[in-house]
């Protein structure tokens, strides 16, 4: 699976969990003890809002603080949908994956940025599914893609605040992906 296909599948998987959210689910806790469902969706929505800006060559300093705080407003589902569509269109633009994007830690290719965004969507889709009691299994090919992406980044496998749990050679891809991010099934 190439990165654009994985990105499309990951946006679709997260979207399929956001659209049916009921009013009473937004305050539910997520596997991240500091976040509610609304906080989680807000985080992913803000990330999607950044994509068109960064792929257009803007610097974080140029954008400023516009995507900090609550970006969901009174209609969080519509805000998510709008942001995810804009991000997807930005990544699908001609040569988007070949562009240089200016991230907080330095420049990356558009392809690497897309991969990072995809990885985050995959992991947080599991968080959202867990929080609302939805199917947590995810699409096997997308889970395999995310695990391969993480394993191909040696720094991801070093102990740290996010990637800290050892992999189990006998475990399935989702279990290992979750272990890499400090999560347990």
PAMARKOL-677651 format. One record per residue (C-alpha): residue number from 1; x negated, y, z negated. Coordinates in pm, 1 decimal, always signed. Layout:
# residues N
node guti: NUM xx: X yy: Y zz: Z;
...
This chain:
# residues 185
node guti: 1 xx: +0.0 yy: +0.0 zz: +0.0;
node guti: 2 xx: -147.0 yy: +337.9 zz: +93.2;
node guti: 3 xx: -130.0 yy: +636.6 zz: -137.7;
node guti: 4 xx: +154.6 yy: +812.6 zz: +46.2;
node guti: 5 xx: +370.3 yy: +501.2 zz: +38.2;
node guti: 6 xx: +289.9 yy: +452.3 zz: -329.6;
node guti: 7 xx: +372.0 yy: +816.4 zz: -400.7;
node guti: 8 xx: +708.4 yy: +788.5 zz: -227.0;
node guti: 9 xx: +791.9 yy: +470.1 zz: -415.5;
node guti: 10 xx: +682.5 yy: +622.3 zz: -747.3;
node guti: 11 xx: +890.7 yy: +936.5 zz: -698.3;
node guti: 12 xx: +1183.7 yy: +716.8 zz: -602.8;
node guti: 13 xx: +1142.1 yy: +496.4 zz: -910.0;
node guti: 14 xx: +1129.9 yy: +792.5 zz: -1147.0;
node guti: 15 xx: +1416.7 yy: +961.6 zz: -965.4;
node guti: 16 xx: +1632.6 yy: +650.2 zz: -1000.5;
node guti: 17 xx: +1590.3 yy: +677.3 zz: -1377.2;
node guti: 18 xx: +1647.2 yy: +1053.4 zz: -1403.4;
node guti: 19 xx: +1962.2 yy: +1089.5 zz: -1194.2;
node guti: 20 xx: +2188.3 yy: +871.9 zz: -1413.0;
node guti: 21 xx: +2074.7 yy: +1024.8 zz: -1743.5;
node guti: 22 xx: +2367.1 yy: +1107.9 zz: -1968.9;
node guti: 23 xx: +2380.7 yy: +1415.7 zz: -2190.5;
node guti: 24 xx: +2328.6 yy: +1200.8 zz: -2500.1;
node guti: 25 xx: +2004.0 yy: +1050.5 zz: -2364.6;
node guti: 26 xx: +1795.1 yy: +1366.4 zz: -2325.4;
node guti: 27 xx: +1705.4 yy: +1376.4 zz: -2696.2;
node guti: 28 xx: +1603.9 yy: +1008.2 zz: -2719.0;
node guti: 29 xx: +1245.6 yy: +935.8 zz: -2824.4;
node guti: 30 xx: +998.4 yy: +795.2 zz: -2571.5;
node guti: 31 xx: +697.7 yy: +566.7 zz: -2627.4;
node guti: 32 xx: +496.1 yy: +887.3 zz: -2668.7;
node guti: 33 xx: +594.5 yy: +983.1 zz: -3024.0;
node guti: 34 xx: +562.9 yy: +1354.2 zz: -2943.1;
node guti: 35 xx: +809.2 yy: +1349.8 zz: -2651.5;
node guti: 36 xx: +1180.4 yy: +1312.7 zz: -2606.9;
node guti: 37 xx: +1330.6 yy: +1207.7 zz: -2274.0;
node guti: 38 xx: +1373.1 yy: +1576.0 zz: -2191.8;
node guti: 39 xx: +1007.2 yy: +1646.8 zz: -2274.5;
node guti: 40 xx: +897.6 yy: +1358.6 zz: -2051.8;
node guti: 41 xx: +1112.3 yy: +1468.3 zz: -1757.7;
node guti: 42 xx: +998.3 yy: +1827.1 zz: -1812.0;
node guti: 43 xx: +634.7 yy: +1714.3 zz: -1795.9;
node guti: 44 xx: +684.1 yy: +1527.1 zz: -1467.3;
node guti: 45 xx: +893.6 yy: +1808.9 zz: -1321.7;
node guti: 46 xx: +624.0 yy: +2064.6 zz: -1401.1;
node guti: 47 xx: +363.4 yy: +1839.3 zz: -1238.5;
node guti: 48 xx: +574.1 yy: +1819.1 zz: -922.1;
node guti: 49 xx: +610.5 yy: +2198.0 zz: -917.0;
node guti: 50 xx: +231.1 yy: +2230.6 zz: -916.9;
node guti: 51 xx: +181.9 yy: +2012.2 zz: -608.7;
node guti: 52 xx: +294.9 yy: +2258.7 zz: -337.6;
node guti: 53 xx: +92.7 yy: +2536.0 zz: -500.2;
node guti: 54 xx: -229.0 yy: +2335.6 zz: -531.9;
node guti: 55 xx: -197.2 yy: +2175.6 zz: -188.6;
node guti: 56 xx: -160.3 yy: +2525.4 zz: -44.7;
node guti: 57 xx: -505.5 yy: +2605.7 zz: -183.9;
node guti: 58 xx: -402.7 yy: +2808.1 zz: -485.2;
node guti: 59 xx: -606.7 yy: +2799.1 zz: -804.1;
node guti: 60 xx: -452.4 yy: +2727.8 zz: -1142.4;
node guti: 61 xx: -540.5 yy: +3081.8 zz: -1244.2;
node guti: 62 xx: -345.7 yy: +3215.1 zz: -943.5;
node guti: 63 xx: -29.6 yy: +3036.2 zz: -1054.6;
node guti: 64 xx: -73.2 yy: +3129.5 zz: -1418.1;
node guti: 65 xx: +169.2 yy: +3009.2 zz: -1681.8;
node guti: 66 xx: +482.2 yy: +2990.9 zz: -1467.7;
node guti: 67 xx: +507.0 yy: +2610.9 zz: -1509.1;
node guti: 68 xx: +445.3 yy: +2606.6 zz: -1884.1;
node guti: 69 xx: +722.6 yy: +2547.1 zz: -2133.2;
node guti: 70 xx: +1069.5 yy: +2439.9 zz: -2029.8;
node guti: 71 xx: +1097.5 yy: +2420.1 zz: -1651.9;
node guti: 72 xx: +1423.2 yy: +2219.4 zz: -1658.2;
node guti: 73 xx: +1665.7 yy: +2491.0 zz: -1760.6;
node guti: 74 xx: +2036.6 yy: +2416.2 zz: -1786.3;
node guti: 75 xx: +2045.7 yy: +2157.5 zz: -1507.3;
node guti: 76 xx: +1750.7 yy: +1925.0 zz: -1566.5;
node guti: 77 xx: +1848.8 yy: +1663.4 zz: -1310.7;
node guti: 78 xx: +1879.1 yy: +1915.9 zz: -1028.8;
node guti: 79 xx: +1553.3 yy: +2080.3 zz: -1132.9;
node guti: 80 xx: +1376.9 yy: +1741.6 zz: -1123.5;
node guti: 81 xx: +1525.8 yy: +1661.5 zz: -782.0;
node guti: 82 xx: +1424.9 yy: +1998.2 zz: -635.7;
node guti: 83 xx: +1070.8 yy: +1974.5 zz: -773.7;
node guti: 84 xx: +1019.1 yy: +1615.2 zz: -661.1;
node guti: 85 xx: +1142.9 yy: +1691.6 zz: -309.4;
node guti: 86 xx: +907.7 yy: +1989.7 zz: -286.6;
node guti: 87 xx: +613.4 yy: +1781.1 zz: -408.1;
node guti: 88 xx: +690.3 yy: +1498.6 zz: -168.0;
node guti: 89 xx: +718.3 yy: +1738.7 zz: +126.1;
node guti: 90 xx: +389.0 yy: +1902.6 zz: +26.6;
node guti: 91 xx: +207.0 yy: +1568.4 zz: +23.6;
node guti: 92 xx: +362.5 yy: +1469.6 zz: +357.3;
node guti: 93 xx: +248.9 yy: +1789.9 zz: +529.0;
node guti: 94 xx: -11.7 yy: +1746.4 zz: +805.6;
node guti: 95 xx: -362.0 yy: +1706.7 zz: +662.4;
node guti: 96 xx: -238.3 yy: +1743.5 zz: +302.4;
node guti: 97 xx: -442.3 yy: +1445.3 zz: +188.4;
node guti: 98 xx: -756.7 yy: +1590.9 zz: +345.6;
node guti: 99 xx: -727.1 yy: +1928.9 zz: +173.5;
node guti: 100 xx: -930.3 yy: +2031.2 zz: -130.0;
node guti: 101 xx: -722.3 yy: +2103.1 zz: -437.2;
node guti: 102 xx: -846.2 yy: +2300.8 zz: -733.0;
node guti: 103 xx: -758.7 yy: +2106.6 zz: -1047.3;
node guti: 104 xx: -831.5 yy: +2200.2 zz: -1407.3;
node guti: 105 xx: -1151.9 yy: +1994.1 zz: -1413.5;
node guti: 106 xx: -1273.6 yy: +2070.5 zz: -1060.7;
node guti: 107 xx: -1197.6 yy: +2014.8 zz: -694.6;
node guti: 108 xx: -1053.3 yy: +1690.9 zz: -556.7;
node guti: 109 xx: -920.1 yy: +1575.1 zz: -224.7;
node guti: 110 xx: -548.1 yy: +1589.7 zz: -167.0;
node guti: 111 xx: -554.3 yy: +1209.2 zz: -148.4;
node guti: 112 xx: -707.8 yy: +1177.4 zz: -496.0;
node guti: 113 xx: -464.1 yy: +1432.2 zz: -634.1;
node guti: 114 xx: -176.6 yy: +1235.2 zz: -479.9;
node guti: 115 xx: -312.4 yy: +916.3 zz: -636.4;
node guti: 116 xx: -334.4 yy: +1079.2 zz: -979.3;
node guti: 117 xx: +20.8 yy: +1209.9 zz: -949.1;
node guti: 118 xx: +140.8 yy: +867.1 zz: -836.6;
node guti: 119 xx: -29.9 yy: +691.2 zz: -1124.8;
node guti: 120 xx: +131.2 yy: +931.0 zz: -1371.4;
node guti: 121 xx: +475.0 yy: +877.3 zz: -1217.0;
node guti: 122 xx: +440.0 yy: +498.3 zz: -1241.0;
node guti: 123 xx: +336.3 yy: +499.6 zz: -1605.9;
node guti: 124 xx: +596.0 yy: +755.6 zz: -1707.4;
node guti: 125 xx: +870.6 yy: +569.0 zz: -1521.7;
node guti: 126 xx: +804.1 yy: +283.2 zz: -1762.1;
node guti: 127 xx: +818.1 yy: +529.1 zz: -2054.6;
node guti: 128 xx: +1151.9 yy: +662.7 zz: -1935.2;
node guti: 129 xx: +1294.3 yy: +316.3 zz: -1872.9;
node guti: 130 xx: +1188.0 yy: +206.9 zz: -2221.0;
node guti: 131 xx: +1340.3 yy: +518.1 zz: -2377.8;
node guti: 132 xx: +1681.8 yy: +478.9 zz: -2215.2;
node guti: 133 xx: +1703.3 yy: +99.7 zz: -2218.3;
node guti: 134 xx: +1673.4 yy: +57.8 zz: -1840.6;
node guti: 135 xx: +1487.4 yy: -216.2 zz: -1653.8;
node guti: 136 xx: +1118.9 yy: -172.4 zz: -1741.4;
node guti: 137 xx: +968.0 yy: -411.7 zz: -1489.4;
node guti: 138 xx: +918.9 yy: -172.1 zz: -1198.5;
node guti: 139 xx: +834.4 yy: -263.9 zz: -841.9;
node guti: 140 xx: +552.8 yy: -524.7 zz: -848.9;
node guti: 141 xx: +366.8 yy: -377.3 zz: -550.1;
node guti: 142 xx: +372.4 yy: -30.8 zz: -705.9;
node guti: 143 xx: +257.2 yy: -163.3 zz: -1044.3;
node guti: 144 xx: -24.9 yy: -351.5 zz: -869.4;
node guti: 145 xx: -121.6 yy: -33.1 zz: -682.8;
node guti: 146 xx: -134.4 yy: +168.0 zz: -1007.9;
node guti: 147 xx: -338.4 yy: -98.1 zz: -1185.3;
node guti: 148 xx: -583.3 yy: -121.2 zz: -895.2;
node guti: 149 xx: -614.4 yy: +258.2 zz: -892.4;
node guti: 150 xx: -694.2 yy: +263.9 zz: -1264.8;
node guti: 151 xx: -938.9 yy: -25.3 zz: -1239.4;
node guti: 152 xx: -1119.2 yy: +144.2 zz: -950.1;
node guti: 153 xx: -1189.8 yy: +446.0 zz: -1169.0;
node guti: 154 xx: -1460.0 yy: +328.9 zz: -1407.8;
node guti: 155 xx: -1403.5 yy: +623.8 zz: -1640.9;
node guti: 156 xx: -1044.2 yy: +508.6 zz: -1688.4;
node guti: 157 xx: -1172.0 yy: +187.5 zz: -1841.4;
node guti: 158 xx: -1392.0 yy: +359.7 zz: -2097.9;
node guti: 159 xx: -1244.5 yy: +399.9 zz: -2446.3;
node guti: 160 xx: -1068.1 yy: +729.2 zz: -2497.3;
node guti: 161 xx: -736.0 yy: +878.8 zz: -2596.9;
node guti: 162 xx: -549.7 yy: +740.9 zz: -2293.7;
node guti: 163 xx: -734.5 yy: +439.8 zz: -2160.6;
node guti: 164 xx: -825.7 yy: +242.9 zz: -2465.8;
node guti: 165 xx: -690.5 yy: -109.6 zz: -2471.6;
node guti: 166 xx: -876.0 yy: -408.7 zz: -2332.5;
node guti: 167 xx: -727.1 yy: -593.1 zz: -2039.3;
node guti: 168 xx: -611.7 yy: -951.8 zz: -2072.5;
node guti: 169 xx: -717.9 yy: -1165.4 zz: -1774.8;
node guti: 170 xx: -411.7 yy: -1385.4 zz: -1825.7;
node guti: 171 xx: -158.8 yy: -1102.3 zz: -1842.8;
node guti: 172 xx: +55.1 yy: -972.5 zz: -1558.9;
node guti: 173 xx: -15.2 yy: -641.2 zz: -1385.9;
node guti: 174 xx: +240.9 yy: -440.4 zz: -1584.0;
node guti: 175 xx: +109.5 yy: -564.1 zz: -1918.0;
node guti: 176 xx: -245.8 yy: -471.7 zz: -1816.8;
node guti: 177 xx: -141.1 yy: -134.3 zz: -1677.5;
node guti: 178 xx: +37.6 yy: -54.9 zz: -2001.4;
node guti: 179 xx: -261.4 yy: -173.4 zz: -2203.9;
node guti: 180 xx: -488.4 yy: +63.6 zz: -2013.2;
node guti: 181 xx: -267.4 yy: +352.2 zz: -2120.2;
node guti: 182 xx: -232.7 yy: +241.4 zz: -2481.2;
node guti: 183 xx: +118.2 yy: +103.0 zz: -2437.7;
node guti: 184 xx: +262.7 yy: -234.2 zz: -2526.2;
node guti: 185 xx: +558.3 yy: -416.7 zz: -2378.5;
